[in-house]
Structure formats: C-alpha cells, structure tokens
Amino acid sequence: MLVVEDLSCRFGTKSAVDKVSFSVEAGRFVGVIGRSGAGKSTLLRAINRLAPLSSGRIVFDGVDVHALKGRELRSWRARSAMIFQQFNLIGRLDVLTNVLMGRLANVSPARSLMKLWPAADKAMALAALEQFEIASLAAQRADQLSGGQQQRVAIARALVQEPGLILADEPIASLDPHNTKVVMDALQRINKDYGITVICNLHSLELARGYCDRLIGMAAGKVVFDGTPEQLTELETQRLYGAASSSTAGTGRRVGASMEDRVIGVPAVA
C-alpha cells in the first residue's frame, strides 16, 4: 500500500502541493485529474523523490520513502517507475538498449557502459517489447520511432524495472487519438495482468472515467475529490475545472504552461 500523509511541496512562496493525504491499495488504477497547474505532476515526482518534499510523509509497504538515501533511494526509484510525457529516451541508442536502462538498478555501471547486459535482462527486455508489439524495432534508434512507439518503449522500460508502482505523468499528452488508446490500453494491461499499481495524471475526463477505477481530483495543490468515476458529478467537475470544464476536461492535450510546469521544468505541449 502507498500512503501519502500531509504532503507539501513548496517552491519559494508557491505551494505546488499543499497538505495532500491519501492511500492507494495495491493493484489499483488511479487517475489524478485537474487543471494544468493543479499540482498533479509535482505530486507524482514527489512520490518518486524527483521533487523535494517540504513536509509530510510518503510510505510504501511500511517504508518511509522520504528517509531513503543512496542505494536505497535508487532502489525506490526502480520500484516506483516513472513514465513521462516526453518519453525520456536516449535517441541515439537503439530501442533494446533504452529498455535495458530499466535494469540499471540491477547491473553495475561499468557493465552497462560497456553494454555487457546479462542474457536474462536482454530476454526480459525483448519480452517486454514483444508484449507491446514492437520487438521488431529492437535494433532501431529510438529517435526514428513515432511518438506512440516511443511511449511504448518507455512503458517497456518501466516494466523491466519490476516495479510495484508505476507513476505515469500525462503519458498521452503529446499523442494522437490512436496512439493514446494504444498507450492507455498498455497501462491497463500491466495493471490487470501483473497487478501493478498505476497512478496516472490525465487531463481527459473521458479517459480517466474509461480506464481508472478511482479518481483523485486536485485544484490549487489540494485534493478536492477522491472517489470512483461514477461519483464524479457535474458539480464536482466544475469544482475541478471551473468554467473551463466543458472546453478542456475532455481533451488529452495541455493548454499552455502552468506555474507548476515552469518551476519543475516540464515543457508544455501546444
């Protein structure tokens, strides 16, 4: 179980996340929804320890994540795999090597630099690519792939980390409708087939209702809704999205860059 207790993340005088508390049982598919700048990205980055905590606690299976350092912190980042909006692949490397980067916590730096990956790790990486129907692209450079293919490579990389938790930060924001479905189906399959907990930031209410069994709504850094998709009424939607609910809540694309984006350095998608 993941437990977040009174979590706050401040950047100067700005509070990106403000005293947020919730718990997530193993095997859930949770959507985090809200307008751009609501604190969604900072929340996921804080859980992974990519964003600093100002106060509060994060506990996973009884382990205080905030207290982890060095090798234990690197191990935690492997267990809580991040999937980013911009894929974060190394374009000049081939697809298979990009997926194998998910095994860095299990391989010495020297072996990884020399590409001396264990045979078992290579087999695991190829099996992950096969699941997402892109094993035939294993030898291609990552920067030669389409956006949807690159995101599937990123998901395969996360899967070979053998995580207990996947944190997907707007993974479909820059994708077309077809690839959006492909990527969301892949995350759902990982959740259902492997029992891996998925927490996914989404701008589209339609997608959130269709794929998630629980929704956490954020506004101004606070949790203002926590319930099932069926419990998200029109009134609750207006609290989350305000006057923009009818024009932006149904789209998977971001509009402009929020203060949160500028603070943590996330590029906006037009």
N, C-alpha and C positions, 0 to 999 in steps of 0.2 A: 504493500500500500504506500502511496505517496501522500504525505501530509504537509501542507503549507500553513504556517501559523504566523499571522500578523506581519506578513512580508511587506517591506517597503524598500523602494529603490529611488534614491534622490540624486539628481544631477544639479549641483548648485542649489538654487532655490526652487527648482522644479521637481515635483514628485511624479515620476512616471508610473510607479506602482505604490499604492497607498493603503497599508494595513490590510492586505488581502489574506484571507484564510479559506481553505477548502481541503478536502481529502478526496483521493481517487482510488477506488478499489482496483485490484489487478484485473487486466483483461477488458477494461472499458475503452470505448472510443469517444473521447470528449472533444467537443468543438468549443473553441474560445472565440466569441464573436463581439462585435462592437465597431465603432467608427475608427478611422485612422487616427492614431494618437491616443487611443484609449488605454494603452499600456500592455497590449497583448504580446508584442514582440519582446519587450523588456521582461515580462513575466517568464516566458519560456527561456530566455537567455539567462535569467537569474537562476532558474531551476538547474540548468546545465552548468552554472557558475561562469558563464561568459560575461555576465553583467554583475557588478558588485552589489551585494546586499547592504542596505543602510541599517536595517533592523529586521528582526523576525527570525524564523527557523524554517528549514526545509528538511524533512525526514523521509527517508525511503527505506522500507523494510527495517526500521529501527535504527538506521544510521543517520547521524546528523551531517548532512551534506555540507553545510557551511563550515564545519570544522576540518574538512578534509584538506590535505596538503600533499604536494609532491606526487609520489607514485599513486597514492590512494585517490588523489584528485583526478589524475589521468585515467585511472580505472573507472571512476564515476562517470567521466565524460564518455567512456566507451559504453557503459551500461545505459546511459541516457542519450541515445544517439540523436543528433540534430540533423534535420533536413531543412535546407534554406531555400528561400525564394530564388536566389541567383545561382543555385546548384553547387557552387564552390568546388568545381572540378579543376584539375590541372590540365589545361587544354592541350599542351604539347605531349602529354603522356597518353598511352593507349587506354582503352576502356578497362581492360582487365587490371592494369596496374592501379587505376583510380579506385576500383572496387577493393583491391587488396589493401589500400590505405586504411580501410576499416579494421584491419588486423594489426595496426601499428602497436597497439597496447600489448600484443602477444609476441611481437618479434623485436629483436634488438635493432637499434638504429643503424648499426653497421650492416646488418643483413638486408635491411630494407633499402638502404642507399645503393647497395650492390645488386639489388633485385634478386637476392637469394631467398625467395619466399619458399616456405615448406610446401611440399606437394599437396598436403592436406588442405592448406589455405588456398592454393590455386584451385583445387577441386571445389571447395566451398564457394569461392568467388564465381566460378563458371556455373555452378548450380544455381546461384542467386540470379545471374544474368539469364539463365535458361527459364527461370520462373516468370521473368518479365519479357520473354520472347525477344531478347536482344543478345543472346550468346554469339550469334553470327557476327556481331560488331566488336567482339573482344579485342581484336588487333587494330582497330581503327583509333585514330587520335580523337580525344574527347571533343575537341573544338570543331570537328567535322560533323557532329551529330545535330539533329534538330533539338529544339528546346524540350519537347516531350521525351525524346530519347535520353537526353542528358539528365532529366529529372529521374527517370527510371534507373539510370546508372547510380545516381545519388541515393536512391532508396535501396538499391542492391548493396551499396557500400554500408549503409546504416544497418542492414540486415546481417551482414557478416560480422558486425561488431558483437553479435549475440546479445542484444540489449534486453533489458527488462522493461524499458520505457523508450518510446520514440516521440520526439518533440518536433513537430512539423510547423515551421514558421511561414505561413502563407505559401505553401508549396506549389500552388497552381495560379499564382497571381499574374505570371507573365505567359500563360499558356492559352492556346485556343480551346474552344469547347471540346473538340475530340480528345485532345491530349489531357485536358482537365479530367475527363471521365476516366481515361486510362490510368492516370496517376492516382485519383481518388479510389478507383477500384483496387489498385495495387496496395494502397494503405489499408483498405478494408480487408483484403485477403490476408495480409500479415496479421492484422488484429484477430481475425476469426480463426485462421489456420494455426497460428503459433501462440495465440493467447497473449500477445504482446500489447501492453497498454499504449494507446496512441492519444496524444494531446495535440490538436491541430488548430492553428489560427486560421480563421476563414472570414472573408468579407461577405461571401454569398450566403444568405439565409436559406436559399433553396438547397444548396449543397449541404449546409450544416444540418438541416432537417432530414435530408435524404440519407446521410451517411453516419451521423453521430447518434449515440444512444443517450447522451447527456450534453447540455449546453451550459457554458458559463459565460454570462454577458458582462462586459466591462465598459465603464464610462468614467472618464477623468481619473483613471488609475484605480478605481474601486470596482468590486464585484457588485453588480446591481441585479443580477438574475442568476439563478442556479437551479436547473430543473431539466425535465425531459423536453424534447421538441414539441410535444403536444401541449405542454404547459406554457409555451411562449405565445402569449396572446398578443393581439394588436396593440394593446396598451403597453405591454412590456417592450414590444418592438419600438414604440415611439419613445420610450424612456431611453432605449439604447441608441437609436439613430435620429431622434428628433424629426425635424421637418424633412431631413434627407432620407427618411426610411423608404419612401416609395421609389426614389431615384437611384439610390446606391446600395441598398441592402440586398438586392437581387443579383448584383454583379460580382464576379470574382476578381475584378481589376481594381487597383488602387487609384485614387484621385489625388495627385499631388503628393508632397512630402510633409509629414507632420513634424511637430517639435520633437516627438519621440524618435522619429526616423533620423532627424538631423543630429540629435545627441548621440545616438548609438551607431551612426554611420551607415544606415541601410539606404541604398538608392531607391528612389521612387520609380514606379512604372507608370508611364503615361496612359 
